[in-house]
Amino acid sequence: MTDYIRQIDAAIIAHDQWKARLLAAVESGSSEFQPDQVRADALCAFGQWLHQAEPDLKGSLHYERVRDLHARFHRAAADVLKLAVGGRGPKALTGLEFGSEYVSASVLLVDEIELWRAELMRG
């Protein structure tokens, strides 16, 4: 279980860093990432771990929710990034505001990850 907790903790940190990356893309109009790369939820370390999870993890209701919300988060981040690198910075900034799909997906994902983490820690 300890490895699972480490993976989940790392996921929270990694996904928190995306807002800074997206803001930097808005400011510069460029990014080291392409929107299609970001949209693919199985390319990040957490996504790889999630998609290759062991059967005992896949049986959890939280696993299903986290997987779906993780994909939603990546779609929303890719949409914002596409606007940012496409010269639509003000529209991209709107995509990072409270109530946006990106913020909603991010909050829901972290909340569900925390619930899953608590379940795993209970054993």
TORPA-4810 file (N, C-alpha, C, O; in nm, 3 decimals):
<nodes>
NODE_1_0.080_-0.120_0.000_0.000_0.000_0.000_0.085_0.127_0.000_0.043_0.229_-0.055_M
NODE_2_0.202_0.122_0.060_0.285_0.241_0.070_0.321_0.295_-0.068_0.323_0.416_-0.088_T
NODE_3_0.351_0.205_-0.163_0.384_0.249_-0.299_0.263_0.319_-0.362_0.279_0.419_-0.432_D
NODE_4_0.143_0.268_-0.338_0.023_0.331_-0.390_0.009_0.472_-0.337_-0.022_0.565_-0.412_Y
NODE_5_0.034_0.490_-0.208_0.022_0.621_-0.146_0.125_0.717_-0.206_0.094_0.833_-0.232_I
NODE_6_0.247_0.670_-0.228_0.350_0.754_-0.290_0.309_0.798_-0.430_0.328_0.913_-0.468_R
NODE_7_0.252_0.706_-0.507_0.207_0.739_-0.642_0.096_0.844_-0.638_0.095_0.938_-0.719_Q
NODE_8_0.005_0.828_-0.546_-0.106_0.922_-0.535_-0.057_1.058_-0.489_-0.099_1.161_-0.543_I
NODE_9_0.033_1.062_-0.392_0.089_1.189_-0.345_0.164_1.260_-0.459_0.151_1.381_-0.475_D
NODE_10_0.240_1.185_-0.535_0.314_1.243_-0.647_0.218_1.297_-0.752_0.246_1.400_-0.814_A
NODE_11_0.106_1.231_-0.772_0.007_1.277_-0.870_-0.052_1.412_-0.830_-0.070_1.500_-0.914_A
NODE_12_-0.081_1.428_-0.703_-0.137_1.554_-0.656_-0.038_1.668_-0.681_-0.076_1.775_-0.730_I
NODE_13_0.087_1.644_-0.648_0.190_1.747_-0.668_0.206_1.778_-0.817_0.211_1.895_-0.856_I
NODE_14_0.215_1.676_-0.899_0.236_1.695_-1.043_0.120_1.771_-1.107_0.142_1.857_-1.192_A
NODE_15_0.000_1.739_-1.068_-0.114_1.805_-1.129_-0.134_1.946_-1.077_-0.191_2.030_-1.147_H
NODE_16_-0.087_1.973_-0.958_-0.089_2.111_-0.907_0.004_2.201_-0.989_-0.021_2.320_-1.002_D
NODE_17_0.109_2.144_-1.043_0.206_2.221_-1.119_0.154_2.264_-1.256_0.211_2.353_-1.320_Q
NODE_18_0.046_2.204_-1.302_-0.004_2.237_-1.434_-0.055_2.379_-1.445_-0.041_2.441_-1.550_W
NODE_19_-0.114_2.432_-1.341_-0.164_2.570_-1.350_-0.049_2.666_-1.378_-0.062_2.756_-1.461_K
NODE_20_0.064_2.647_-1.312_0.181_2.732_-1.337_0.230_2.716_-1.481_0.266_2.814_-1.546_A
NODE_21_0.232_2.592_-1.530_0.275_2.568_-1.669_0.181_2.638_-1.767_0.224_2.696_-1.866_R
NODE_22_0.052_2.630_-1.739_-0.045_2.692_-1.828_-0.036_2.844_-1.823_-0.047_2.910_-1.927_L
NODE_23_-0.015_2.900_-1.706_0.003_3.045_-1.695_0.128_3.090_-1.771_0.127_3.193_-1.838_L
NODE_24_0.235_3.013_-1.760_0.357_3.045_-1.834_0.332_3.040_-1.985_0.385_3.122_-2.059_A
NODE_25_0.253_2.944_-2.029_0.221_2.934_-2.172_0.138_3.054_-2.217_0.156_3.104_-2.328_A
NODE_26_0.048_3.100_-2.132_-0.030_3.219_-2.166_0.062_3.339_-2.180_0.050_3.416_-2.275_V
NODE_27_0.154_3.355_-2.086_0.246_3.470_-2.088_0.340_3.469_-2.208_0.365_3.573_-2.269_E
NODE_28_0.391_3.352_-2.240_0.490_3.344_-2.347_0.430_3.311_-2.484_0.491_3.339_-2.587_S
NODE_29_0.312_3.253_-2.485_0.252_3.209_-2.610_0.310_3.079_-2.662_0.283_3.038_-2.775_G
NODE_30_0.390_3.014_-2.578_0.450_2.887_-2.619_0.462_2.794_-2.499_0.441_2.834_-2.384_S
NODE_31_0.494_2.669_-2.528_0.508_2.568_-2.423_0.597_2.457_-2.474_0.608_2.433_-2.594_S
NODE_32_0.662_2.389_-2.379_0.740_2.272_-2.416_0.648_2.154_-2.450_0.693_2.054_-2.506_E
NODE_33_0.521_2.167_-2.415_0.422_2.062_-2.439_0.330_2.101_-2.554_0.304_2.219_-2.578_F
NODE_34_0.282_2.000_-2.624_0.182_2.020_-2.729_0.045_1.983_-2.672_0.035_1.891_-2.591_Q
NODE_35_-0.061_2.053_-2.714_-0.194_2.020_-2.661_-0.231_1.872_-2.676_-0.292_1.815_-2.585_P
NODE_36_-0.196_1.810_-2.788_-0.230_1.668_-2.805_-0.157_1.578_-2.706_-0.210_1.476_-2.663_D
NODE_37_-0.034_1.616_-2.669_0.039_1.541_-2.567_-0.031_1.552_-2.433_-0.047_1.453_-2.361_Q
NODE_38_-0.073_1.673_-2.400_-0.138_1.697_-2.271_-0.273_1.628_-2.265_-0.313_1.578_-2.160_V
NODE_39_-0.344_1.625_-2.375_-0.477_1.563_-2.380_-0.470_1.413_-2.351_-0.564_1.356_-2.296_R
NODE_40_-0.360_1.350_-2.386_-0.343_1.205_-2.366_-0.314_1.177_-2.219_-0.201_1.195_-2.173_A
NODE_41_-0.414_1.133_-2.147_-0.402_1.115_-2.002_-0.313_0.998_-1.961_-0.283_0.984_-1.842_D
NODE_42_-0.272_0.916_-2.053_-0.187_0.801_-2.019_-0.038_0.830_-2.040_0.045_0.741_-2.024_A
NODE_43_-0.003_0.954_-2.075_0.137_0.987_-2.099_0.209_1.037_-1.974_0.331_1.019_-1.962_L
NODE_44_0.138_1.099_-1.882_0.203_1.146_-1.759_0.232_1.026_-1.669_0.174_0.918_-1.688_C
NODE_45_0.320_1.044_-1.572_0.359_0.933_-1.485_0.240_0.875_-1.410_0.226_0.753_-1.400_A
NODE_46_0.153_0.961_-1.358_0.037_0.911_-1.286_-0.057_0.837_-1.381_-0.112_0.733_-1.345_F
NODE_47_-0.077_0.891_-1.500_-0.163_0.825_-1.598_-0.112_0.688_-1.637_-0.190_0.594_-1.654_G
NODE_48_0.019_0.676_-1.653_0.078_0.547_-1.685_0.052_0.448_-1.571_0.010_0.334_-1.594_Q
NODE_49_0.077_0.493_-1.449_0.054_0.408_-1.333_-0.094_0.371_-1.322_-0.128_0.256_-1.295_W
NODE_50_-0.179_0.467_-1.344_-0.324_0.446_-1.332_-0.375_0.345_-1.434_-0.453_0.256_-1.401_L
NODE_51_-0.330_0.360_-1.558_-0.376_0.269_-1.664_-0.318_0.128_-1.652_-0.372_0.033_-1.708_H
NODE_52_-0.207_0.115_-1.578_-0.146_-0.016_-1.559_-0.167_-0.067_-1.416_-0.097_-0.157_-1.370_Q
NODE_53_-0.264_-0.010_-1.348_-0.288_-0.045_-1.207_-0.318_-0.193_-1.191_-0.372_-0.259_-1.280_A
NODE_54_-0.282_-0.241_-1.074_-0.307_-0.381_-1.041_-0.457_-0.403_-1.021_-0.529_-0.309_-0.986_E
NODE_55_-0.504_-0.526_-1.043_-0.648_-0.554_-1.032_-0.710_-0.515_-0.898_-0.826_-0.474_-0.895_P
NODE_56_-0.636_-0.525_-0.789_-0.695_-0.489_-0.660_-0.727_-0.340_-0.653_-0.821_-0.300_-0.583_D
NODE_57_-0.651_-0.257_-0.724_-0.682_-0.114_-0.729_-0.798_-0.085_-0.822_-0.881_0.001_-0.793_L
NODE_58_-0.804_-0.156_-0.932_-0.909_-0.131_-1.031_-1.047_-0.167_-0.980_-1.147_-0.124_-1.037_K
NODE_59_-1.054_-0.245_-0.873_-1.183_-0.282_-0.817_-1.247_-0.174_-0.732_-1.363_-0.185_-0.693_G
NODE_60_-1.174_-0.070_-0.702_-1.224_0.038_-0.618_-1.312_0.133_-0.699_-1.280_0.166_-0.814_S
NODE_61_-1.421_0.177_-0.639_-1.505_0.278_-0.702_-1.425_0.406_-0.723_-1.444_0.477_-0.822_L
NODE_62_-1.335_0.437_-0.631_-1.251_0.556_-0.644_-1.159_0.546_-0.764_-1.132_0.647_-0.828_H
NODE_63_-1.111_0.427_-0.795_-1.025_0.410_-0.912_-1.098_0.456_-1.038_-1.043_0.533_-1.117_Y
NODE_64_-1.220_0.410_-1.056_-1.298_0.446_-1.174_-1.318_0.598_-1.182_-1.301_0.658_-1.288_E
NODE_65_-1.352_0.656_-1.070_-1.375_0.801_-1.067_-1.247_0.877_-1.094_-1.247_0.973_-1.172_R
NODE_66_-1.138_0.836_-1.032_-1.009_0.903_-1.054_-0.968_0.890_-1.200_-0.924_0.988_-1.260_V
NODE_67_-0.982_0.774_-1.256_-0.945_0.754_-1.397_-1.025_0.848_-1.488_-0.968_0.912_-1.577_R
NODE_68_-1.156_0.856_-1.465_-1.240_0.942_-1.547_-1.208_1.091_-1.526_-1.201_1.168_-1.621_D
NODE_69_-1.190_1.130_-1.401_-1.160_1.270_-1.371_-1.019_1.308_-1.419_-0.996_1.422_-1.459_L
NODE_70_-0.927_1.214_-1.414_-0.792_1.238_-1.463_-0.797_1.267_-1.614_-0.731_1.359_-1.661_H
NODE_71_-0.874_1.190_-1.687_-0.889_1.214_-1.831_-0.957_1.349_-1.856_-0.917_1.422_-1.947_A
NODE_72_-1.056_1.382_-1.777_-1.125_1.512_-1.790_-1.028_1.627_-1.763_-1.028_1.727_-1.835_R
NODE_73_-0.945_1.613_-1.660_-0.845_1.714_-1.628_-0.752_1.735_-1.747_-0.724_1.849_-1.785_F
NODE_74_-0.703_1.628_-1.806_-0.611_1.640_-1.919_-0.678_1.705_-2.040_-0.615_1.785_-2.110_H
NODE_75_-0.803_1.673_-2.064_-0.875_1.738_-2.175_-0.886_1.889_-2.150_-0.863_1.969_-2.240_R
NODE_76_-0.921_1.926_-2.028_-0.936_2.068_-1.994_-0.803_2.141_-2.003_-0.797_2.252_-2.056_A
NODE_77_-0.697_2.081_-1.952_-0.564_2.144_-1.958_-0.520_2.160_-2.104_-0.463_2.263_-2.141_A
NODE_78_-0.546_2.060_-2.186_-0.510_2.068_-2.328_-0.588_2.178_-2.398_-0.533_2.247_-2.484_A
NODE_79_-0.714_2.195_-2.364_-0.794_2.301_-2.424_-0.738_2.438_-2.391_-0.730_2.526_-2.477_D
NODE_80_-0.699_2.458_-2.265_-0.639_2.586_-2.224_-0.506_2.606_-2.295_-0.477_2.715_-2.344_V
NODE_81_-0.425_2.501_-2.299_-0.294_2.512_-2.364_-0.309_2.544_-2.513_-0.233_2.624_-2.567_L
NODE_82_-0.405_2.484_-2.577_-0.428_2.511_-2.720_-0.459_2.658_-2.743_-0.409_2.719_-2.837_K
NODE_83_-0.541_2.715_-2.655_-0.570_2.858_-2.666_-0.444_2.942_-2.643_-0.418_3.037_-2.716_L
NODE_84_-0.367_2.905_-2.540_-0.247_2.981_-2.504_-0.144_2.984_-2.617_-0.091_3.089_-2.651_A
NODE_85_-0.116_2.868_-2.674_-0.014_2.863_-2.779_-0.070_2.905_-2.915_0.004_2.924_-3.011_V
NODE_86_-0.202_2.918_-2.921_-0.266_2.962_-3.045_-0.287_3.113_-3.050_-0.360_3.163_-3.135_G
NODE_87_-0.224_3.185_-2.958_-0.234_3.330_-2.959_-0.362_3.385_-2.898_-0.396_3.502_-2.919_G
NODE_88_-0.432_3.302_-2.822_-0.559_3.345_-2.761_-0.544_3.350_-2.609_-0.623_3.293_-2.535_R
NODE_89_-0.439_3.421_-2.564_-0.406_3.431_-2.424_-0.521_3.474_-2.333_-0.545_3.409_-2.232_G
NODE_90_-0.593_3.582_-2.367_-0.704_3.623_-2.280_-0.811_3.515_-2.264_-0.866_3.496_-2.155_P
NODE_91_-0.842_3.445_-2.371_-0.938_3.335_-2.364_-0.882_3.220_-2.280_-0.955_3.157_-2.204_K
NODE_92_-0.752_3.194_-2.294_-0.688_3.090_-2.213_-0.694_3.126_-2.066_-0.719_3.039_-1.982_A
NODE_93_-0.672_3.252_-2.032_-0.680_3.295_-1.893_-0.819_3.273_-1.836_-0.833_3.234_-1.720_L
NODE_94_-0.920_3.297_-1.917_-1.058_3.270_-1.874_-1.074_3.123_-1.841_-1.149_3.086_-1.750_T
NODE_95_-1.006_3.039_-1.915_-1.011_2.894_-1.892_-0.944_2.850_-1.764_-0.955_2.734_-1.724_G
NODE_96_-0.873_2.942_-1.698_-0.806_2.911_-1.571_-0.876_2.974_-1.451_-0.832_2.959_-1.337_L
NODE_97_-0.986_3.044_-1.477_-1.058_3.113_-1.370_-1.152_3.018_-1.296_-1.191_2.913_-1.346_E
NODE_98_-1.186_3.060_-1.174_-1.282_2.985_-1.093_-1.409_2.961_-1.174_-1.461_3.053_-1.238_F
NODE_99_-1.458_2.840_-1.172_-1.578_2.804_-1.246_-1.552_2.749_-1.384_-1.644_2.699_-1.450_G
NODE_100_-1.426_2.757_-1.429_-1.393_2.703_-1.561_-1.388_2.550_-1.556_-1.383_2.491_-1.448_S
NODE_101_-1.390_2.489_-1.671_-1.379_2.344_-1.679_-1.246_2.296_-1.621_-1.241_2.194_-1.552_E
NODE_102_-1.140_2.369_-1.648_-1.009_2.330_-1.595_-1.010_2.329_-1.442_-0.968_2.231_-1.381_Y
NODE_103_-1.058_2.435_-1.382_-1.058_2.444_-1.235_-1.152_2.338_-1.177_-1.118_2.272_-1.079_V
NODE_104_-1.269_2.321_-1.237_-1.363_2.220_-1.188_-1.302_2.081_-1.196_-1.309_2.004_-1.100_S
NODE_105_-1.244_2.049_-1.310_-1.182_1.917_-1.326_-1.068_1.897_-1.228_-1.052_1.788_-1.172_A
NODE_106_-0.989_2.000_-1.208_-0.875_1.991_-1.117_-0.920_1.967_-0.973_-0.867_1.880_-0.905_S
NODE_107_-1.016_2.044_-0.928_-1.066_2.031_-0.791_-1.131_1.895_-0.769_-1.105_1.828_-0.669_V
NODE_108_-1.214_1.854_-0.862_-1.281_1.724_-0.849_-1.180_1.609_-0.849_-1.194_1.514_-0.773_L
NODE_109_-1.078_1.619_-0.934_-0.976_1.516_-0.939_-0.901_1.505_-0.807_-0.885_1.395_-0.754_L
NODE_110_-0.854_1.617_-0.756_-0.778_1.612_-0.631_-0.866_1.563_-0.516_-0.820_1.486_-0.432_V
NODE_111_-0.991_1.608_-0.512_-1.083_1.560_-0.408_-1.100_1.409_-0.413_-1.096_1.341_-0.311_D
NODE_112_-1.118_1.357_-0.533_-1.139_1.212_-0.549_-1.011_1.135_-0.518_-1.016_1.028_-0.458_E
NODE_113_-0.897_1.189_-0.557_-0.770_1.126_-0.524_-0.753_1.119_-0.373_-0.707_1.017_-0.320_I
NODE_114_-0.788_1.226_-0.304_-0.777_1.228_-0.157_-0.868_1.122_-0.094_-0.829_1.055_0.001_E
NODE_115_-0.988_1.107_-0.147_-1.079_1.004_-0.095_-1.022_0.865_-0.120_-1.029_0.778_-0.033_L
NODE_116_-0.966_0.844_-0.236_-0.906_0.715_-0.269_-0.786_0.688_-0.179_-0.767_0.576_-0.131_W
NODE_117_-0.705_0.791_-0.157_-0.589_0.780_-0.069_-0.634_0.738_0.072_-0.573_0.649_0.132_R
NODE_118_-0.739_0.801_0.122_-0.788_0.769_0.256_-0.836_0.623_0.260_-0.812_0.553_0.359_A
NODE_119_-0.904_0.579_0.155_-0.950_0.440_0.148_-0.833_0.343_0.151_-0.836_0.242_0.222_E
NODE_120_-0.730_0.373_0.074_-0.612_0.287_0.069_-0.540_0.284_0.203_-0.488_0.180_0.244_L
NODE_121_-0.535_0.396_0.271_-0.468_0.400_0.401_-0.544_0.321_0.508_-0.484_0.269_0.601_M
NODE_122_-0.676_0.313_0.492_-0.755_0.232_0.586_-0.732_0.084_0.562_-0.756_0.001_0.650_R
NODE_123_-0.685_0.053_0.443_-0.655_-0.087_0.415_-0.768_-0.152_0.348_-0.762_-0.271_0.316_G
</nodes>
